[in-house]
Amino acid sequence: MATRAVEGAADPRLSGRAVKRIAFDEETIAARVRELGGEITAAYPDGKLLVLGLLKGSFIFLSDLVRQISRPLQVDFLVAASYGDAMVSSGTVRLVYDPETELEGKHILLVEDIVDSGRTLNRLMAILEERKPRSLEICALLHKRIADGLKHETKFTGFDAPNEFLVGYGLDHAENFRHLPYIASLQ
């Protein structure tokens, strides 16, 4: 996919803020989400599947993804905080909302918007493993491949991401830009 420069004024959703480039456009994202849905359907032919979205960043991706999975499933959410207003993870992970769904004996697929430092995922996977799921895997829309201490590999990955600060399609900066239908590199 070719990237392209975008001026903030060209897209009114950017509030005049320019982005360096569009890293992944709407059509490319939609095609990859369809493929991931097929991969996940094939990987879980039986058993109870719980798709567990990590909020807030995964909500758009999760919404599109579960509609592409052709098998029965349940959906629930986790909320963990590690960024605040910064553009770099603080290293401190707070679990703000814990799923109310029973996890024991189920296939759990944790859906994440982006894997970068791996700190949030390491903490969450440890918490989820204690609840005795049948299986526990990660599906990430984006993976930067920069995490040194990542303890659990991502089973399903949408795209390898550039090492830039990305926004759009659920990803934010200080709660802005989540609504963009594409993923862009923020200046």
C-alpha positions as CSV (number, residue, x, y, z in Angstrom):
1,M,0.0,0.0,0.0
2,A,1.4,3.4,-0.9
3,T,1.4,6.0,1.7
4,R,0.4,9.6,1.0
5,A,0.8,12.9,2.7
6,V,-2.2,14.6,4.1
7,E,-2.7,18.2,5.1
8,G,-4.8,18.8,8.2
9,A,-7.0,21.3,6.3
10,A,-7.8,18.7,3.7
11,D,-9.6,16.5,6.2
12,P,-12.0,18.4,8.5
13,R,-11.8,15.6,11.0
14,L,-8.2,16.6,11.8
15,S,-9.2,20.0,13.2
16,G,-6.5,21.7,11.2
17,R,-3.7,19.4,12.5
18,A,-1.5,17.9,9.8
19,V,-0.4,14.3,9.7
20,K,2.8,13.1,8.1
21,R,1.1,10.5,6.0
22,I,-1.6,7.9,5.8
23,A,0.0,4.6,6.9
24,F,-3.1,2.4,6.1
25,D,-6.1,3.6,4.2
26,E,-9.7,2.5,4.7
27,E,-9.8,-0.1,1.9
28,T,-6.6,-1.7,3.0
29,I,-7.8,-1.9,6.6
30,A,-11.2,-3.4,5.6
31,A,-9.5,-6.1,3.4
32,R,-7.1,-7.1,6.2
33,V,-9.9,-7.3,8.8
34,R,-11.9,-9.6,6.5
35,E,-8.8,-11.8,6.2
36,L,-8.3,-11.8,10.0
37,G,-11.9,-12.8,10.5
38,G,-11.4,-15.8,8.3
39,E,-8.1,-16.8,10.1
40,I,-9.8,-16.6,13.5
41,T,-12.8,-18.6,12.3
42,A,-10.5,-21.3,11.1
43,A,-8.4,-21.3,14.3
44,Y,-11.4,-21.8,16.6
45,P,-13.5,-24.6,15.1
46,D,-15.1,-25.5,18.5
47,G,-15.5,-24.4,22.1
48,K,-16.7,-21.2,23.5
49,L,-14.9,-18.1,22.1
50,L,-14.8,-14.8,24.0
51,V,-13.4,-11.9,22.1
52,L,-12.1,-9.5,24.7
53,G,-11.5,-6.0,23.5
54,L,-9.0,-3.7,25.1
55,L,-10.6,-0.3,25.3
56,K,-10.6,2.3,24.2
57,G,-8.3,1.8,21.2
58,S,-9.6,-1.5,20.0
59,F,-13.3,-0.6,19.8
60,I,-13.6,0.2,16.1
61,F,-11.3,-2.7,15.1
62,L,-13.1,-5.1,17.4
63,S,-16.5,-4.0,16.0
64,D,-15.4,-4.7,12.4
65,L,-13.5,-7.8,13.3
66,V,-16.3,-9.7,15.2
67,R,-18.6,-9.2,12.2
68,Q,-16.1,-11.1,10.1
69,I,-15.8,-14.1,12.4
70,S,-18.2,-16.8,11.1
71,R,-18.9,-18.7,14.3
72,P,-20.7,-18.1,17.6
73,L,-18.8,-15.9,20.1
74,Q,-19.2,-13.6,23.0
75,V,-17.8,-10.1,23.4
76,D,-16.6,-8.3,26.5
77,F,-14.1,-5.5,27.3
78,L,-11.1,-4.6,29.4
79,V,-10.0,-1.0,30.1
80,A,-6.3,-0.5,31.0
81,A,-4.6,2.9,31.1
82,S,-0.9,3.5,30.3
83,Y,-0.6,6.6,28.1
84,G,-2.7,9.5,29.4
85,D,-1.8,12.5,27.3
86,A,1.7,11.3,26.4
87,M,2.9,9.9,23.1
88,V,4.9,7.3,24.9
89,S,3.7,4.6,27.4
90,S,4.2,5.6,31.0
91,G,5.1,2.1,32.0
92,T,2.4,2.1,34.6
93,V,-0.6,0.0,33.7
94,R,-3.9,0.5,35.6
95,L,-6.8,-1.9,35.1
96,V,-9.8,0.4,35.0
97,Y,-12.5,-2.1,34.0
98,D,-12.4,-5.9,34.4
99,P,-14.6,-8.2,32.3
100,E,-17.7,-9.5,34.0
101,T,-17.9,-12.5,31.8
102,E,-16.7,-15.9,33.2
103,L,-13.4,-16.7,31.5
104,E,-12.7,-20.2,32.8
105,G,-12.7,-22.9,30.1
106,K,-13.2,-20.5,27.2
107,H,-11.0,-19.6,24.3
108,I,-10.1,-16.0,25.0
109,L,-8.9,-13.8,22.2
110,L,-7.6,-10.5,23.5
111,V,-8.0,-7.8,20.8
112,E,-5.6,-4.9,21.0
113,D,-5.2,-1.9,18.7
114,I,-1.4,-1.7,18.7
115,V,1.5,-3.6,20.3
116,D,4.4,-1.3,21.0
117,S,6.2,-1.5,24.4
118,G,4.3,-4.7,25.4
119,R,4.0,-3.5,29.0
120,T,0.2,-3.4,28.9
121,L,-0.1,-6.8,27.2
122,N,2.3,-8.5,29.7
123,R,0.2,-7.3,32.6
124,L,-3.1,-8.2,31.1
125,M,-2.1,-11.6,29.9
126,A,-0.9,-12.5,33.5
127,I,-4.2,-11.4,34.9
128,L,-6.2,-13.3,32.3
129,E,-4.1,-16.5,32.7
130,E,-5.0,-16.6,36.4
131,R,-8.6,-17.1,35.4
132,K,-8.0,-20.5,33.7
133,P,-9.1,-20.0,30.1
134,R,-9.0,-23.0,27.7
135,S,-6.7,-20.9,25.5
136,L,-5.5,-17.3,25.5
137,E,-4.3,-15.5,22.4
138,I,-3.7,-12.0,21.2
139,C,-5.0,-10.3,18.0
140,A,-3.5,-6.9,17.3
141,L,-4.4,-4.6,14.5
142,L,-0.9,-3.2,14.5
143,H,2.4,-4.5,15.7
144,K,5.5,-2.3,15.9
145,R,7.9,-5.2,16.6
146,I,9.9,-3.1,19.1
147,A,8.9,-4.8,22.4
148,D,11.9,-6.2,24.1
149,G,10.1,-7.9,27.0
150,L,7.0,-9.2,25.3
151,K,6.1,-12.5,27.0
152,H,3.3,-13.6,24.7
153,E,3.5,-13.6,20.9
154,T,0.6,-12.1,18.9
155,K,-1.2,-14.9,17.1
156,F,-3.1,-12.7,14.7
157,T,-1.6,-9.4,13.4
158,G,-3.3,-7.0,11.0
159,F,-0.2,-5.1,10.0
160,D,3.4,-4.5,10.9
161,A,3.4,-0.8,11.9
162,P,6.1,1.8,11.4
163,N,7.7,3.1,14.5
164,E,5.8,6.3,14.5
165,F,3.0,7.7,16.6
166,L,-0.2,6.5,14.8
167,V,-3.8,7.8,15.1
168,G,-7.1,6.9,13.6
169,Y,-9.3,3.8,13.4
170,G,-9.5,3.8,17.2
171,L,-6.0,5.0,18.0
172,D,-5.8,8.3,19.7
173,H,-3.6,11.1,21.0
174,A,-5.2,12.6,24.1
175,E,-8.6,11.2,23.1
176,N,-8.5,12.8,19.7
177,F,-8.4,11.3,16.2
178,R,-10.1,7.9,17.1
179,H,-12.9,8.5,14.6
180,L,-10.6,8.7,11.5
181,P,-11.4,5.9,9.1
182,Y,-7.7,5.4,8.2
183,I,-4.5,5.2,10.2
184,A,-2.2,8.1,10.0
185,S,1.2,9.1,11.3
186,L,0.8,12.2,13.5
187,Q,3.3,15.1,13.2
